Amino acid sequence: MSLWFRRVQRLNTATMREIATVAGVSWSAESIVYRGNGIGYADGDPADATAIQDAAESKIGFRPVKIDAPPQPDTE
């Protein structure tokens, strides 16, 4: 499963890893993925969205918006 947020300037790979550590998630936060206007955890559990949002708000000063998985880019 994956967990996606709207991508903004302050949400980058390093920050997303720190946020997951602060949130105390049990899954690996090492695999950060970017797609369209989204940034997410490839192995994230959507049930942890609130904990991630709380941790992000304390770390970066605002609550990221959870989004549905952005569509896969066309490979043709």
DRENVEX-238555 format. One record per residue: residue number from 1; residue in three letters; chain; x, y, z of N, C-alpha, C, O in turn. Coordinates in steps of 0.05 Angstrom, whole numbers, plus 5000, padded with zeros to 4 digits. Atoms other than C-alpha are relative to their C-alpha. Last residue first. Layout:
- kolke;drengu;vexvo;nxx;nyy;nzz;caxx;cayy;cazz;cxx;cyy;czz;oxx;oyy;ozz
- NUM;ALA;A;X;Y;Z;X;Y;Z;X;Y;Z;X;Y;Z
...
END
This chain:
- kolke;drengu;vexvo;nxx;nyy;nzz;caxx;cayy;cazz;cxx;cyy;czz;oxx;oyy;ozz
- 76;GLU;A;4999;5004;5029;5081;5093;4518;5013;5024;4987;5017;5024;4963
- 75;THR;A;4973;5009;5007;5097;5095;4592;5003;4996;4970;5025;4987;4961
- 74;ASP;A;5000;5018;5024;5037;5136;4613;5029;4993;4993;5047;5010;4994
- 73;PRO;A;4995;4987;5026;5046;5165;4682;4999;4980;4978;5005;4956;4982
- 72;GLN;A;4974;5009;5011;5011;5127;4739;5005;5015;4974;4987;5018;4958
- 71;PRO;A;4999;5021;5021;4953;5166;4767;5028;4994;4991;5046;5011;4992
- 70;PRO;A;5000;4988;5027;4962;5203;4833;5001;4978;4979;5012;4957;4984
- 69;ALA;A;4976;5005;5016;4945;5161;4894;4997;5013;4973;4978;5009;4959
- 68;ASP;A;5000;5027;5012;4888;5193;4932;5025;4997;4983;5037;5017;4975
- 67;ILE;A;5014;5002;5026;4906;5254;4972;4999;4971;4992;5013;4954;5002
- 66;LYS;A;4999;5028;5011;4924;5270;5044;4985;5000;4974;4963;5012;4972
- 65;VAL;A;5026;5011;5009;4934;5345;5055;5004;4972;4988;5020;4968;4970
- 64;PRO;A;5002;5007;5029;4996;5365;5094;4973;4987;4994;4960;4975;5011
- 63;ARG;A;5010;5028;5003;4985;5399;5162;4998;4993;4970;4983;5006;4955
- 62;PHE;A;5027;5002;5013;5027;5461;5172;4993;4971;4996;5011;4953;4996
- 61;GLY;A;5018;4978;4994;5086;5483;5215;4973;5000;4986;4957;5019;4989
- 60;ILE;A;4998;4980;5021;5141;5440;5187;4980;5023;5003;4981;5042;4987
- 59;LYS;A;4974;4997;5011;5157;5393;5245;5002;5024;4980;5021;5039;4981
- 58;SER;A;4981;4991;4980;5095;5398;5289;5028;5006;4989;5043;5022;5000
- 57;GLU;A;5009;4974;4991;5048;5397;5229;5020;5010;5022;5026;5034;5023
- 56;ALA;A;4992;4980;5020;5087;5340;5198;4993;5028;5010;5009;5046;5007
- 55;ALA;A;4971;4997;4999;5081;5298;5261;5009;5021;4981;5027;5037;4987
- 54;ASP;A;4994;4987;4974;5005;5310;5265;5030;5005;5002;5039;5027;5010
- 53;GLN;A;5008;4972;5002;4997;5295;5190;5006;5015;5026;5016;5038;5025
- 52;ILE;A;4981;4986;5018;5037;5231;5196;4994;5029;4999;5011;5046;5000
- 51;ALA;A;4975;4998;4985;4996;5208;5257;5022;5015;4983;5037;5031;4994
- 50;THR;A;5003;4979;4979;4932;5225;5219;5026;5003;5016;5033;5026;5022
- 49;ALA;A;5001;4973;5011;4954;5187;5157;4998;5021;5021;5012;5041;5020
- 48;ASP;A;4982;4983;4985;4974;5124;5195;5000;5029;4990;5016;5045;4999
- 47;ALA;A;5010;4997;4972;4914;5083;5172;5017;5019;5017;5008;5029;5037
- 46;PRO;A;5019;4978;4999;4937;5096;5100;4988;5005;5028;4979;5027;5034
- 45;ASP;A;5027;5010;4993;4995;5048;5114;4982;5024;5002;4986;5042;5019
- 44;GLY;A;5015;4988;4979;5059;5069;5079;4972;4988;5004;4961;4977;4985
- 43;ASP;A;5008;5022;4982;5103;5023;5038;4983;5010;5022;4979;4996;5042
- 42;ALA;A;5007;5024;5016;5111;5070;4978;4990;4978;5018;4972;4963;5009
- 41;TYR;A;4984;5022;4989;5109;5131;5024;4991;4975;4985;4968;4967;4987
- 40;GLY;A;5012;5020;4982;5083;5191;4987;5021;4980;5009;5044;4980;5002
- 39;ILE;A;4977;5012;4988;5093;5255;4948;4989;4979;5020;4970;4985;5035
- 38;GLY;A;5000;5015;4976;5040;5280;4901;5027;4991;5009;5046;4987;4993
- 37;ASN;A;4999;4981;4978;5032;5333;4849;4999;4987;5027;4990;4998;5046
- 36;GLY;A;5017;4977;5004;5050;5285;4793;5003;5021;5022;5025;5030;5027
- 35;ARG;A;5016;5004;5024;5084;5225;4823;4981;5024;4997;4966;5030;5015
- 34;TYR;A;5011;4975;5011;5139;5225;4875;4984;4993;4975;4993;4977;4958
- 33;VAL;A;5007;4999;5028;5157;5165;4918;4988;5027;4992;4974;5039;5008
- 32;ILE;A;5017;4977;5006;5192;5159;4985;4996;5001;4970;5015;4998;4954
- 31;SER;A;5007;4999;5028;5219;5090;5001;4979;5022;4995;4955;5018;4996
- 30;GLU;A;4977;4995;5017;5255;5095;5067;4993;5004;4971;5008;5017;4956
- 29;ALA;A;5005;4973;5013;5193;5103;5110;5023;5007;4981;5026;5030;4974
- 28;SER;A;4976;4986;5009;5193;5029;5128;4993;5026;4986;4976;5026;4968
- 27;TRP;A;4991;5008;5027;5130;5007;5166;5025;5017;4992;5031;5037;5005
- 26;SER;A;4988;5026;4998;5117;5011;5241;5011;4990;4973;5025;4970;4972
- 25;VAL;A;5013;5021;5017;5103;5085;5242;5016;4974;5002;5040;4974;5006
- 24;GLY;A;4997;5027;4989;5130;5125;5301;4986;4979;4984;4975;4960;4996
- 23;ALA;A;5026;5012;4998;5102;5193;5279;5001;4971;5011;4981;4961;5021
- 22;VAL;A;5014;4987;4978;5169;5225;5294;4973;4987;5004;4964;4985;5027
- 21;THR;A;4987;5007;4976;5203;5174;5249;4986;5012;5025;4982;4998;5044
- 20;ALA;A;5008;5028;4994;5152;5183;5194;5013;4990;5026;5001;4976;5042
- 19;ILE;A;5027;4999;4991;5163;5259;5197;4990;4972;5008;4977;4968;5028
- 18;GLU;A;5000;4990;4973;5238;5250;5192;4972;5000;5012;4968;4993;5035
- 17;ARG;A;4989;5021;4983;5231;5206;5130;5000;5009;5029;4993;4993;5047
- 16;MET;A;5020;5021;4998;5184;5257;5098;5010;4977;5017;4995;4965;5033
- 15;THR;A;5020;4991;4982;5233;5313;5113;4979;4978;5004;4969;4973;5027
- 14;ALA;A;4988;4999;4973;5291;5277;5080;4978;5007;5021;4977;4995;5042
- 13;THR;A;4994;5027;4991;5250;5259;5018;5010;5000;5029;5000;4985;5045
- 12;ASN;A;4980;5014;5017;5220;5328;5008;5007;4973;5013;4996;4967;5034
- 11;LEU;A;5002;5030;4997;5158;5362;5036;5019;4988;4979;5012;4985;4956
- 10;ARG;A;4987;5009;4975;5176;5436;5044;4999;4970;5005;5011;4960;5023
- 9;GLN;A;4971;4996;5000;5161;5454;4971;5014;4989;5025;5036;4977;5022
- 8;VAL;A;4993;4972;4996;5092;5424;4969;5030;5002;5004;5043;4982;5009
- 7;ARG;A;4972;4992;5000;5068;5356;4944;5002;5031;5002;4991;5045;4986
- 6;ARG;A;4996;4980;5020;4997;5337;4963;5029;5010;5003;5037;5017;5025
- 5;PHE;A;5007;4973;4991;5002;5275;5006;5005;5019;4977;5021;5014;4959
- 4;TRP;A;4993;4977;5016;5002;5201;4990;4991;5026;5012;4970;5028;5026
- 3;LEU;A;5013;4978;4986;5004;5136;5030;5009;5026;4987;5033;5031;4986
- 2;SER;A;4985;4975;4999;5020;5072;4994;4983;5021;5014;4959;5018;5016
- 1;MET;A;5017;4976;5000;5000;5000;5000;5017;5025;5000;5041;5024;5006
END
